[in-house]
Amino acid sequence: MRNDGVKRRDALTRSVRAFFHERDYVEVETPIRLKIPCMELHIDAEASGDHFLRTSPEMFHKRLLAAGHERIFELAKCFRSGERGPLHNPEYTMLEWYAANADYMDVLELTKALIASVWCDGPSDWKILAVSAAFMEFAGWDPAGNYDEDRFDVDLVEKVEPALKAIGGAVVLKDYPIEAAALSRPKPGEPLLAERWELYIDGVELANAYSELTDPDEQRRRFVNCAAERAAMGKAVYPIDEAFIQAVREMPPAAGVALGVDRLLMLMLGESSLDPVLPFR
């Protein structure tokens, strides 16, 4: 880590906490070891004895929303198996927050304010691109209604993301194909799309947000389908977390954001790898 990295991380986390406390958000702590990790197609949880290390605090945050907490945030240590590279580390720090009675565009405005608050030299010009429009322009096809997971993933990495890096600054990709947003609600009037966005800064994926799905039957169906796909890929299949399904049933309309703190610090320091910001890589 650069000599000023430890101090800059301290300043960043202090600024993050001040930002949310000023807006009446409550800082929470949720379990790191879980019996049942969240089931996502391409994210594998690290085993910890007869438990797993969390890949995100999301499932517990939604249980807190269901219990009546309206504005919450957490600076959370998270873990993902097998993820290592210039922009990935098996252990990382996630800033995750949720607001009741809000949607994905509401929390986008809060994200803009957060970045401006903690990063005085950060991007001032934010561009918003619909996923369909971005894929049509940079990859030559529209994945909405024509979704092919392998093609989508390859073209995102090889064509769309390099184009976003060339655009530079802050670029938000919004309105993903419904198949690519397992925990988000469909966009009203456009059932092929989900209310999801991802934020890129100088081509680096930094944050992911949803208007949260609140239909427990649909959530269960998506988990069942995901389990079948993971099994077909030879991956571990996790049980369905019934407490989470019940939370989905009881929680209010809400939106949430997950933001990579290590990547944000990397960008703030002008680095291109996590190596200078993680002292114990």
N, C-alpha and C positions, 0 to 999 in steps of 0.2 A: 504494500500500500504506500502511496506517496506520503511524504511527511505530513502534509496538511490533510490527508484523507480522513484520519480519525477525528480531527477537530471539525472538518466539514460535515461528516456524518452526524456528529453530535449537534451541530448547528441546524442541520436539516431536520432531524427528528424533533428538536425543540420547536422549530418553526411549524412543522406539521401539527404537533399537539396544540400549539397556540392557535393555529388557524381553525381547527375543529372545535376547540373549547370556546372560542369567540362566537361560534355559530350554534352553541348549545348541543353539540354532540357529546356523547358519553364514551369515554375510552373503556373498552372491555378487554377481558382476558378469557380465552376459550381453550379447551383441551388441545394439547399437542399430540398426545397418544390417543388413538381411537380404536374401538373395536371394528368399526365399519368405515372405510374411507369412501369418499365420493366417487361414484362410478362415472368415469369419463373415458372416451375411447382411446385416446393416445397418451394418457397420463397414468403412470404407474406409481403406486405408493411404496415407500420403503417399509419393510417389516421391522417391528420392534418387539421382540419376544412374541407373545400371542396377540399383540396389537399391531397397529400401523402408525407411522408418523404422518401427520396431516399434510395434504397437498395444498390446502386452503382452509381458512376458518369459516367458509361460506355456510356449511350446514348448521353450525352452531349459531351463527349470526341470524339465520332465518328462524331458528327456534326462539331467539331473543325477540325478534320482530313479532312472532306469534304470541309471545308473552306480554306484549304491550310496549316494548321499547321502540321509540320512533326514530331516533338518530344515534347511530353507534359507529365507532371506528376502532380499528386495532392495528398496531404495528406488530405483525405476526411473523415469527420464524416458521418457515414452511420447508417441505422436503419433497423432492421428486426423484425417483430412481432412474439412473442411467442418463441423466441430463448433465453434460459437461461440455463446455466449449467457450469461445470468447464471450458469448452473451448468456451462458447457462452455467449454473452450479447446482449440485444436488441439494445444498442447503442455501436458502436465500431469505431475504426479508420482504414481506408483502405488506403493503398498506391496503387495507380493505375497509370500505365503509358502505353503510346502507341508510336510506331515508325512506320512511313510510310515506305513502300518498305522494309519491314522486315517480317520474318515468325516466327513461334513459336520456332524454334531452335535457331534463332538469339537472341530472347529475353531470352532464357534459358542461353545463355552465359553471357548476361548482368546481369541476376539474380545471377549467380554464383559470378560475380565480385562485385555486390552490397553486398551480404552476407559477402564476404571476407573483403570488405571495412569497413562495420559498426560493424562487430563482429570478433574481432581478435582471439578469441578462438572458432570460429565456425567450422563447419564440413569442413574437407579438402578433404575427399573422397566422391565423388558423384557417385551414381549408377543410371543407367537408365534401367527401365523395361518396355516392352510393356505391355499394359493392357491385351491383349490376353494371353501372356506368363504367367503373374502373376496369372490370374484366372485359367489357366490350371494347374499351379503348386500348388496353394494354395486352390483352390475351385473345381477343377476337371472338368471345362467346359470352353468353349470359348464363350464369349458373342457377339463377332462379327459375325453377320449373324444368331445368335440364341438369340437375345436380349429379355430378360424378365426383365422388370424394377424392379419388387418386388424382384425377385431372385438376380438381380445384386446388388441392394442396400443392401440387407441383407448380401450377401456374402462379399461385400466390407467391411462392418462394422465388421462382425463377423469372417471373415477368412483372407481377404487380408490385411487389415490395421494392425491387430495384428502381422502378419508375417513381415510387413514392420518395425514395432516397434522392433521386434526381430533382424532384420538385423541391425538396428541402423544407425545413421548418416543421411545423405541426400539421399533420394531415390526419383527419378522422375518416375511417371507413365505416359506413353505417348501413343498416338494413341488410343483414346477412341472410342467405338462404335458410329456411327453417331447419333444414337438416344439419346445419352447422352452428346451431345454437341450442344445446340440449337443455339449458336451464332458463331460457328466456321465453317470454310470451310472444305469440304471433302478433304481427302488426295489424291493427284493425282495418278491415277492408282489403287487406293484401295477404291472404293466407299463405302465400309462398315465401313470405319474408318474416324475419324475426326482429324484434326491437333490441338490437345489439349493435354496439360500436366498438372499434378498437382504435387506439391512439398511437400514431407513429410520430416520432420526432427524429428528423434527419435519417429516416429509414429504419430506426430502431423501434420495435414494438414495445410500448411502455405500459399501456393500460387497456383493460377490457371491461365492458359494462353491459348490463342487461336491464331492461324492464323485466322484473322477475315473474316467472310463471307461478300462478296461484291456483292451478287446476290439478288436484292431487291425482286424479285418474290419468290425465295426460302425462304427468310427471312419472307415474309408475310405468306407463306404456313406453316412455322413452328409455327408462332404465332397463326394462326387459329387452328392448331392441338392442341397447348398447351391450348388455350382457351377452346376447347371442353373437354380436359382432366380435366382442373380445374373445369369446370362446373359439370362434372360427379363425381368429388370428393367433391362437395359441397363448393368449394372455390370461392372467389370473382373473377370475370372475368374482366380484365382491357381492355379498348379500345386499338386498335392498334395505335401507335404513328406515324402519317403520316410524321412528320418532321424527325423522325428517319429513316423511310423507305427511304425517299429521300436522307438522308445522306449516307445510305448504297449504294444507286445508284451512288453517286458522289465521295465517298471516294476512295483513292488509295489502293492498296494492303497494308496491315498493320498487325501488331501483337500487342497484349496487355497483360498485366499481372496485376492481382489483388493480393495483399499481405496483410495479416492481421498483422498490426503493433502491436496490443496488444499481439498477440500470439508470434510474434518475440521477443518482450521485455520479455515475460514470459520465453521463451527458453533461452535467453541470461542471465537471472537471475537465471536459474536453477530451476525454479518453475514448478509445474505440474497443476496449476490452474490459472485462470485470477485474482483471488481475490487479490493476493499481488501486482498486477500492475494496478488495477483500484481503485482509492481512493474513488469513490462514487458509489460503486456497488449497 
